[in-house]
């Protein structure tokens, strides 16, 4: 019974590591996105693109041109990164929590030893913790990028 649980949680752990990469968004010509208080909406009017960018309800509307195109695209990518990293943090932190609880339960209830597969569960818990830290760092970076480009677009 314990070995089946170990294999089940090993499979779940692998899925938790792979899932955030699969959930990455795709690009489109007309789109809208919200994450972490930041938002943007892109609409096409004839041959012009109109962007509405905002933070916590404060919105600004601008037409895309040569001068602001790069900042608008960087802002769009930063908002998407925030959303992606929120999913990553949630996924990895949940996996770490589940694996930690499983390790503790199996060790106390069944006297699971590292030779019975507990080392693999512990290893995946450590990997999940490390990925959580990486995702948190990338989330902080995405917030910094979004704030930087939002401020540039307003000025």
VORONU-923350 format. One record per residue: residue number from 1; residue in three letters; z, y, x of N, C-alpha, C in turn. Coordinates in Angstrom, 3 decimals, padded with zeros to 6 digits. Each point is the difference from the previous one (the first is absolute). Last residue first. Layout:
BEGIN
{atom NUM; "Ala"; {Z; Y; X}; {Z; Y; X}; {Z; Y; X}},
...
This chain:
BEGIN
{atom 155; "Unk"; {-018.609; 058.484; 004.313}; {-000.174; 001.236; 000.790}; {-001.446; 000.327; 000.247}},
{atom 154; "Unk"; {001.472; -003.967; -002.340}; {000.497; 001.144; -000.751}; {-000.219; 001.318; 000.741}},
{atom 153; "Unk"; {-001.138; -004.185; 001.983}; {-000.889; 000.262; -001.126}; {000.456; 001.201; -000.824}},
{atom 152; "Unk"; {002.639; -001.533; 003.639}; {-001.267; 000.578; 000.493}; {-000.932; 000.330; -001.136}},
{atom 151; "Unk"; {004.035; -002.245; -001.021}; {000.269; 001.381; 000.431}; {-001.274; 000.678; 000.501}},
{atom 150; "Unk"; {-000.302; -004.527; -001.055}; {000.244; 000.752; -001.236}; {000.247; 001.472; 000.358}},
{atom 149; "Unk"; {-000.389; -003.045; 003.532}; {-001.303; 000.333; -000.589}; {000.156; 000.745; -001.323}},
{atom 148; "Unk"; {003.994; -001.389; 002.203}; {-000.784; 000.840; 000.900}; {-001.316; 000.433; -000.655}},
{atom 147; "Unk"; {002.736; -003.127; -002.255}; {000.597; 001.343; -000.025}; {-000.814; 000.973; 000.851}},
{atom 146; "Unk"; {-001.253; -004.536; 000.062}; {-000.273; 000.586; -001.317}; {000.537; 001.421; -000.070}},
{atom 145; "Unk"; {000.975; -002.498; 003.893}; {-001.421; 000.352; -000.083}; {-000.321; 000.679; -001.324}},
{atom 144; "Unk"; {004.335; -001.697; 000.555}; {-000.214; 001.146; 000.891}; {-001.448; 000.474; -000.058}},
{atom 143; "Unk"; {001.121; -003.916; -002.340}; {000.593; 001.170; -000.649}; {-000.218; 001.257; 000.848}},
{atom 142; "Unk"; {-001.334; -004.067; 001.864}; {-000.898; 000.361; -001.103}; {000.536; 001.213; -000.759}},
{atom 141; "Unk"; {002.711; -001.844; 003.388}; {-001.177; 000.644; 000.584}; {-000.972; 000.450; -001.087}},
{atom 140; "Unk"; {003.713; -002.528; -001.300}; {000.435; 001.320; 000.455}; {-001.165; 000.788; 000.588}},
{atom 139; "Unk"; {-000.809; -004.440; -001.143}; {000.206; 000.788; -001.211}; {000.427; 001.416; 000.364}},
{atom 138; "Unk"; {-000.358; -003.142; 003.450}; {-001.324; 000.425; -000.449}; {000.084; 000.824; -001.280}},
{atom 137; "Unk"; {003.972; -001.869; 001.606}; {-000.488; 000.962; 000.985}; {-001.364; 000.540; -000.424}},
{atom 136; "Unk"; {001.836; -003.468; -002.551}; {000.766; 001.234; -000.198}; {-000.458; 001.093; 000.958}},
{atom 135; "Unk"; {-001.866; -004.282; 000.521}; {-000.503; 000.638; -001.218}; {000.746; 001.297; -000.298}},
{atom 134; "Unk"; {001.527; -002.626; 003.613}; {-001.323; 000.544; 000.305}; {-000.556; 000.748; -001.213}},
{atom 133; "Unk"; {004.009; -002.322; -000.611}; {000.216; 001.156; 000.875}; {-001.332; 000.671; 000.340}},
{atom 132; "Unk"; {-000.187; -003.982; -002.416}; {000.599; 001.040; -000.831}; {000.205; 001.263; 000.818}},
{atom 131; "Unk"; {-001.436; -003.854; 002.228}; {-001.090; 000.610; -000.751}; {000.503; 001.095; -000.938}},
{atom 130; "Unk"; {003.215; -002.512; 002.375}; {-000.812; 000.800; 000.928}; {-001.145; 000.707; -000.709}},
{atom 129; "Unk"; {002.588; -003.035; -002.483}; {000.795; 001.179; 000.346}; {-000.794; 000.930; 000.924}},
{atom 128; "Unk"; {-001.939; -004.128; -001.061}; {000.009; 000.878; -001.177}; {000.797; 001.273; 000.270}},
{atom 127; "Unk"; {000.062; -003.330; 003.311}; {-001.338; 000.607; -000.086}; {-000.061; 000.971; -001.177}},
{atom 126; "Unk"; {003.891; -002.518; 000.427}; {-000.075; 000.979; 001.083}; {-001.351; 000.713; -000.021}},
{atom 125; "Unk"; {000.570; -003.521; -002.990}; {000.872; 001.115; -000.399}; {-000.040; 001.094; 001.062}},
{atom 124; "Unk"; {-002.227; -004.001; 000.918}; {-000.745; 000.785; -000.981}; {000.828; 001.175; -000.509}},
{atom 123; "Unk"; {002.125; -002.971; 002.951}; {-001.099; 000.667; 000.685}; {-000.801; 000.868; -000.963}},
{atom 122; "Unk"; {003.368; -002.763; -001.778}; {000.585; 001.109; 000.742}; {-001.088; 000.804; 000.715}},
{atom 121; "Unk"; {-001.315; -003.925; -002.104}; {000.387; 000.990; -001.013}; {000.569; 001.233; 000.690}},
{atom 120; "Unk"; {-000.986; -003.599; 002.752}; {-001.228; 000.598; -000.523}; {000.308; 001.061; -001.046}},
{atom 119; "Unk"; {003.558; -002.524; 001.772}; {-000.516; 000.917; 001.016}; {-001.278; 000.680; -000.483}},
{atom 118; "Unk"; {002.051; -003.442; -002.535}; {000.652; 001.291; -000.166}; {-000.493; 001.027; 000.998}},
{atom 117; "Unk"; {-001.077; -004.784; -000.280}; {-000.966; 000.988; -000.493}; {000.603; 001.367; -000.219}},
{atom 116; "Unk"; {002.277; -003.928; 001.851}; {-000.564; -000.416; -001.284}; {-001.007; 000.994; -000.565}},
{atom 115; "Unk"; {002.604; 000.677; 004.060}; {-000.941; -001.094; 000.243}; {-000.666; -000.475; -001.299}},
{atom 114; "Unk"; {003.422; 003.381; 000.028}; {-001.277; 000.492; 000.497}; {-001.008; -001.127; 000.242}},
{atom 113; "Unk"; {003.644; -000.758; -003.739}; {000.062; 000.323; 001.415}; {-001.385; 000.432; 000.454}},
{atom 112; "Unk"; {003.020; -000.467; -004.860}; {-001.296; 000.026; 000.665}; {000.168; 000.439; 001.447}},
{atom 111; "Unk"; {003.169; -001.106; -003.908}; {000.250; -000.065; 001.439}; {-001.310; -000.110; 000.779}},
{atom 110; "Unk"; {000.608; 000.722; -004.792}; {-000.522; -001.275; 000.515}; {000.256; -000.191; 001.484}},
{atom 109; "Unk"; {001.665; 003.918; -002.409}; {000.012; -001.091; -000.984}; {-000.370; -001.350; 000.607}},
{atom 108; "Unk"; {-000.017; 004.046; 002.652}; {001.349; -000.238; -000.528}; {000.050; -001.192; -000.942}},
{atom 107; "Unk"; {-004.179; 001.322; 001.958}; {000.948; -000.311; 001.074}; {001.385; -000.330; -000.560}},
{atom 106; "Unk"; {-003.440; 001.408; -002.900}; {-000.273; -001.340; 000.517}; {000.989; -000.384; 001.093}},
{atom 105; "Unk"; {000.328; 004.364; -001.795}; {000.294; -001.022; -001.012}; {-000.217; -001.409; 000.530}},
{atom 104; "Unk"; {-001.142; 003.659; 002.802}; {001.454; -000.065; -000.206}; {000.355; -001.097; -000.996}},
{atom 103; "Unk"; {-004.550; 000.860; 000.705}; {000.601; -000.554; 001.217}; {001.504; -000.162; -000.171}},
{atom 102; "Unk"; {-002.364; 002.160; -003.459}; {-000.322; -001.434; 000.066}; {000.647; -000.649; 001.208}},
{atom 101; "Unk"; {000.340; 004.664; -000.418}; {000.830; -000.675; -001.008}; {-000.243; -001.502; 000.029}},
{atom 100; "Unk"; {-002.744; 002.564; 002.760}; {001.385; 000.071; 000.474}; {000.932; -000.713; -000.967}},
{atom 99; "Unk"; {-004.514; 000.447; -001.209}; {000.165; -000.965; 001.087}; {001.425; 000.003; 000.559}},
{atom 98; "Unk"; {-001.129; 003.169; -003.341}; {-000.097; -001.362; -000.541}; {000.255; -001.034; 001.091}},
{atom 97; "Unk"; {-000.215; 004.532; 001.328}; {001.178; -000.256; -000.816}; {000.008; -001.431; -000.545}},
{atom 96; "Unk"; {-003.799; 001.451; 002.360}; {001.152; -000.102; 000.896}; {001.259; -000.344; -000.788}},
{atom 95; "Unk"; {-003.875; 000.887; -002.467}; {-000.100; -001.265; 000.718}; {001.172; -000.220; 000.934}},
{atom 94; "Unk"; {-000.319; 004.122; -002.181}; {000.316; -001.060; -000.957}; {-000.037; -001.367; 000.669}},
{atom 93; "Unk"; {-001.367; 003.658; 002.542}; {001.447; 000.066; -000.223}; {000.441; -001.073; -000.995}},
{atom 92; "Unk"; {-004.626; 000.467; 000.818}; {000.697; -000.553; 001.159}; {001.512; 000.023; -000.179}},
{atom 91; "Unk"; {-002.677; 001.907; -003.472}; {-000.320; -001.419; 000.193}; {000.800; -000.604; 001.143}},
{atom 90; "Unk"; {000.352; 004.672; -000.831}; {000.593; -000.774; -001.097}; {-000.214; -001.497; 000.222}},
{atom 89; "Unk"; {-002.080; 002.939; 003.005}; {001.457; 000.044; 000.155}; {000.661; -000.859; -001.053}},
{atom 88; "Unk"; {-004.656; 000.489; -000.359}; {000.387; -000.788; 001.175}; {001.510; -000.044; 000.175}},
{atom 87; "Unk"; {-001.796; 002.769; -003.357}; {-000.173; -001.415; -000.359}; {000.442; -000.894; 001.151}},
{atom 86; "Unk"; {-000.052; 004.569; 000.821}; {001.047; -000.299; -000.978}; {-000.062; -001.477; -000.395}},
{atom 85; "Unk"; {-003.426; 001.603; 002.713}; {001.226; -000.262; 000.753}; {001.200; -000.214; -000.921}},
{atom 84; "Unk"; {-004.224; 001.134; -001.894}; {-000.097; -001.304; 000.675}; {001.305; -000.332; 000.721}},
{atom 83; "Unk"; {-000.386; 004.260; -001.977}; {000.049; -001.041; -001.034}; {000.000; -001.393; 000.642}},
{atom 82; "Unk"; {-000.549; 003.662; 002.854}; {001.342; 000.013; -000.579}; {000.136; -001.120; -001.018}},
{atom 81; "Unk"; {-004.240; 000.720; 001.790}; {000.893; -000.670; 000.956}; {001.435; -000.028; -000.513}},
{atom 80; "Unk"; {-003.196; 002.411; -002.468}; {-000.242; -001.448; -000.118}; {000.902; -000.788; 000.950}},
{atom 79; "Unk"; {000.128; 004.642; 000.344}; {000.583; -000.416; -001.289}; {-000.199; -001.496; -000.216}},
{atom 78; "Unk"; {-002.025; 001.863; 003.801}; {001.459; 000.027; 000.145}; {000.683; -000.447; -001.298}},
{atom 77; "Unk"; {-004.704; 000.540; 000.037}; {000.415; -001.203; 000.740}; {001.512; -000.061; 000.180}},
{atom 76; "Unk"; {-001.816; 003.858; -002.035}; {-000.259; -001.177; -000.842}; {000.481; -001.277; 000.695}},
{atom 75; "Unk"; {000.104; 003.983; 002.475}; {001.044; 000.002; -001.029}; {-000.145; -001.233; -000.900}},
{atom 74; "Unk"; {-003.334; 000.721; 003.163}; {001.236; -000.423; 000.664}; {001.155; -000.053; -001.007}},
{atom 73; "Unk"; {-004.098; 001.687; -001.537}; {-000.082; -001.445; 000.242}; {001.240; -000.532; 000.704}},
{atom 72; "Unk"; {-000.316; 004.653; -000.699}; {000.079; -000.697; -001.287}; {-000.033; -001.512; 000.194}},
{atom 71; "Unk"; {-000.641; 002.734; 003.782}; {001.394; 000.038; -000.453}; {000.175; -000.738; -001.324}},
{atom 70; "Unk"; {-004.407; 000.474; 001.679}; {000.789; -000.882; 000.866}; {001.470; -000.049; -000.443}},
{atom 69; "Unk"; {-003.016; 002.974; -002.253}; {-000.328; -001.416; -000.246}; {000.894; -000.947; 000.810}},
{atom 68; "Unk"; {-000.327; 005.068; -000.170}; {001.195; -000.747; -000.426}; {-000.233; -001.498; -000.177}},
{atom 67; "Unk"; {-003.429; 003.207; 001.552}; {001.242; 000.446; 000.624}; {001.210; -000.872; -000.348}},
{atom 66; "Unk"; {-004.464; -000.611; -001.920}; {000.044; -000.386; 001.420}; {001.339; 000.336; 000.648}},
{atom 65; "Unk"; {000.351; -000.675; -005.177}; {-001.040; 000.639; 000.801}; {000.164; -000.441; 001.447}},
{atom 64; "Unk"; {001.973; -000.783; -005.517}; {-000.206; -000.552; 001.338}; {-001.130; 000.748; 000.683}},
{atom 63; "Unk"; {003.331; 002.139; -003.722}; {-001.299; -000.640; 000.142}; {-000.128; -000.509; 001.430}},
{atom 62; "Unk"; {004.758; 000.678; -002.806}; {-000.965; 000.585; 000.933}; {-001.285; -000.810; -000.009}},
{atom 61; "Unk"; {005.397; 000.822; -002.329}; {-001.361; -000.476; -000.222}; {-000.917; 000.683; 001.008}},
{atom 60; "Unk"; {005.584; -001.351; -000.610}; {-000.981; 000.971; 000.467}; {-001.381; -000.617; -000.170}},
{atom 59; "Unk"; {005.592; -000.772; -001.782}; {-001.369; -000.416; 000.271}; {-000.865; 001.171; 000.431}},
{atom 58; "Unk"; {005.355; -002.087; -000.851}; {-000.719; 001.202; 000.428}; {-001.401; -000.413; 000.410}},
{atom 57; "Unk"; {003.099; -003.398; -001.285}; {-000.392; 000.831; -001.135}; {-000.711; 001.282; 000.356}},
{atom 56; "Unk"; {001.531; -003.128; 003.431}; {001.086; 000.141; -000.977}; {-000.331; 001.001; -001.100}},
{atom 55; "Unk"; {-003.674; 000.131; 003.193}; {001.251; -000.576; 000.474}; {001.079; 000.340; -001.007}},
{atom 54; "Unk"; {-005.945; -000.152; 000.483}; {001.298; 000.480; -000.439}; {001.156; -000.720; 000.654}},
{atom 53; "Unk"; {-005.868; 001.078; -000.724}; {001.043; -000.593; 000.843}; {001.333; 000.566; -000.438}},
{atom 52; "Unk"; {-005.402; -000.502; -001.637}; {001.290; 000.520; -000.435}; {001.039; -000.728; 000.834}},
{atom 51; "Unk"; {-005.611; 000.935; 000.523}; {001.236; -000.704; 000.324}; {001.178; 000.734; -000.614}},
{atom 50; "Unk"; {-005.729; -000.530; -000.532}; {001.168; 000.845; -000.207}; {001.236; -000.850; 000.216}},
{atom 49; "Unk"; {-005.575; -000.079; 001.410}; {001.239; -000.731; -000.237}; {001.135; 001.008; -000.134}},
{atom 48; "Unk"; {-005.675; 000.293; -000.851}; {001.232; 000.456; 000.638}; {001.175; -000.896; -000.374}},
{atom 47; "Unk"; {-004.578; -000.166; -001.705}; {-000.015; -000.491; 001.383}; {001.269; 000.413; 000.751}},
{atom 46; "Unk"; {000.327; -000.368; -005.069}; {-001.343; 000.177; 000.560}; {-000.047; -000.599; 001.387}},
{atom 45; "Unk"; {004.439; -000.150; -001.057}; {-000.657; 000.882; -000.950}; {-001.369; 000.331; 000.568}},
{atom 44; "Unk"; {004.345; -003.668; 000.740}; {-001.322; 000.437; 000.443}; {-000.631; 000.804; -001.122}},
{atom 43; "Unk"; {005.340; -001.190; 001.702}; {-001.004; -000.056; -001.063}; {-001.304; 000.548; 000.544}},
{atom 42; "Unk"; {005.260; -001.854; 001.607}; {-001.327; 000.424; 000.438}; {-000.940; -000.145; -001.188}},
{atom 41; "Unk"; {005.620; 000.436; 001.128}; {-001.022; -000.429; -000.944}; {-001.318; 000.563; 000.502}},
{atom 40; "Unk"; {005.482; -001.012; 001.891}; {-001.305; 000.650; 000.074}; {-000.890; -000.584; -001.080}},
{atom 39; "Unk"; {005.643; 000.342; 001.966}; {-001.058; -000.470; -000.892}; {-001.302; 000.719; 000.305}},
{atom 38; "Unk"; {005.723; -001.045; 001.499}; {-001.301; 000.588; 000.301}; {-001.044; -000.576; -000.938}},
{atom 37; "Unk"; {004.503; -001.567; -000.074}; {-000.003; 001.394; -000.425}; {-001.313; 000.716; 000.274}},
{atom 36; "Unk"; {000.638; -004.686; 001.033}; {001.044; 000.747; 000.682}; {000.059; 001.472; -000.361}},
{atom 35; "Unk"; {-004.326; -002.077; -001.624}; {000.972; -000.778; 000.771}; {000.987; 000.944; 000.665}},
{atom 34; "Unk"; {-004.965; -000.478; -003.197}; {001.316; 000.626; 000.083}; {000.905; -000.914; 000.804}},
{atom 33; "Unk"; {-005.695; 000.950; -001.305}; {001.075; -000.798; 000.583}; {001.273; 000.825; -000.007}},
{atom 32; "Unk"; {-005.712; -000.398; -001.574}; {001.259; 000.725; -000.059}; {001.089; -000.942; 000.472}},
{atom 31; "Unk"; {-005.912; 000.713; 000.025}; {001.241; -000.772; 000.000}; {001.190; 000.917; -000.194}},
{atom 30; "Unk"; {-005.708; -000.644; 000.813}; {000.896; 000.710; -000.905}; {001.270; -000.819; -000.096}},
{atom 29; "Unk"; {-003.053; -001.597; 003.036}; {-000.419; 001.394; -000.023}; {000.887; 000.856; -000.901}},
{atom 28; "Unk"; {001.903; -004.366; 002.650}; {-000.967; 000.264; -001.052}; {-000.336; 001.478; 000.018}},
{atom 27; "Unk"; {002.812; -004.418; 002.944}; {-000.423; 001.374; -000.181}; {-001.010; 000.103; -001.138}},
{atom 26; "Unk"; {004.319; -003.549; 000.641}; {-001.397; 000.170; 000.346}; {-000.408; 001.437; -000.293}},
{atom 25; "Unk"; {005.051; -002.533; 001.351}; {-000.904; 000.576; -000.987}; {-001.431; 000.078; 000.501}},
{atom 24; "Unk"; {003.936; -003.748; 001.260}; {-000.515; 001.301; 000.418}; {-001.055; 000.486; -000.984}},
{atom 23; "Unk"; {002.582; -004.291; 000.106}; {000.151; 000.992; -001.049}; {-000.526; 001.383; 000.376}},
{atom 22; "Unk"; {000.163; -003.822; 002.972}; {-000.948; -000.308; -001.067}; {000.012; 001.083; -001.058}},
{atom 21; "Unk"; {003.077; 000.158; 003.577}; {-001.339; 000.239; 000.514}; {-001.058; -000.253; -001.062}},
{atom 20; "Unk"; {004.606; -000.920; -000.971}; {-000.288; 001.440; 000.103}; {-001.394; 000.309; 000.529}},
{atom 19; "Unk"; {001.469; -004.737; -000.363}; {-000.257; 000.748; -001.236}; {-000.289; 001.483; 000.191}},
{atom 18; "Unk"; {001.389; -003.487; 003.429}; {-001.420; 000.260; -000.193}; {-000.267; 000.964; -001.161}},
{atom 17; "Unk"; {004.430; -001.505; 001.106}; {-000.518; 000.647; 001.196}; {-001.449; 000.426; -000.201}},
{atom 16; "Unk"; {002.220; -002.474; -003.344}; {000.593; 001.333; 000.092}; {-000.516; 000.765; 001.208}},
{atom 15; "Unk"; {-001.271; -004.530; -000.617}; {-000.648; 000.867; -000.978}; {000.544; 001.421; 000.061}},
{atom 14; "Unk"; {002.068; -003.233; 002.658}; {-001.340; 000.273; 000.522}; {-000.753; 000.912; -000.960}},
{atom 13; "Unk"; {004.181; -001.529; -001.397}; {000.129; 000.943; 001.121}; {-001.361; 000.370; 000.564}},
{atom 12; "Unk"; {000.285; -003.348; -003.300}; {000.230; 001.327; -000.578}; {000.081; 001.049; 001.099}},
{atom 11; "Unk"; {-000.292; -004.459; 001.384}; {-001.261; 000.415; -000.621}; {000.130; 001.394; -000.605}},
{atom 10; "Unk"; {003.876; -001.942; 001.713}; {-000.909; 000.299; 001.105}; {-001.340; 000.486; -000.547}},
{atom 9; "Unk"; {003.178; -001.521; -003.053}; {000.297; 001.333; 000.478}; {-000.805; 000.377; 001.236}},
{atom 8; "Unk"; {-000.530; -004.329; -001.806}; {-000.333; 000.969; -001.034}; {000.234; 001.428; 000.500}},
{atom 7; "Unk"; {001.353; -003.583; 002.732}; {-001.452; 000.131; -000.016}; {-000.453; 001.029; -001.035}},
{atom 6; "Unk"; {004.600; -001.024; 000.159}; {-000.402; 000.635; 001.256}; {-001.502; 000.234; 000.006}},
{atom 5; "Unk"; {001.817; -002.423; -003.539}; {000.329; 001.416; -000.114}; {-000.440; 000.763; 001.249}},
{atom 4; "Unk"; {-000.414; -004.629; 000.061}; {-000.975; 000.571; -000.933}; {000.243; 001.492; -000.175}},
{atom 3; "Unk"; {003.082; -002.423; 002.565}; {-001.262; 000.133; 000.719}; {-001.082; 000.588; -000.889}},
{atom 2; "Unk"; {004.240; -001.017; -001.852}; {000.083; 001.163; 000.880}; {-001.312; 000.214; 000.741}},
{atom 1; "Unk"; {000.410; -003.838; -002.699}; {000.000; 001.189; -000.822}; {000.000; 001.258; 000.870}},
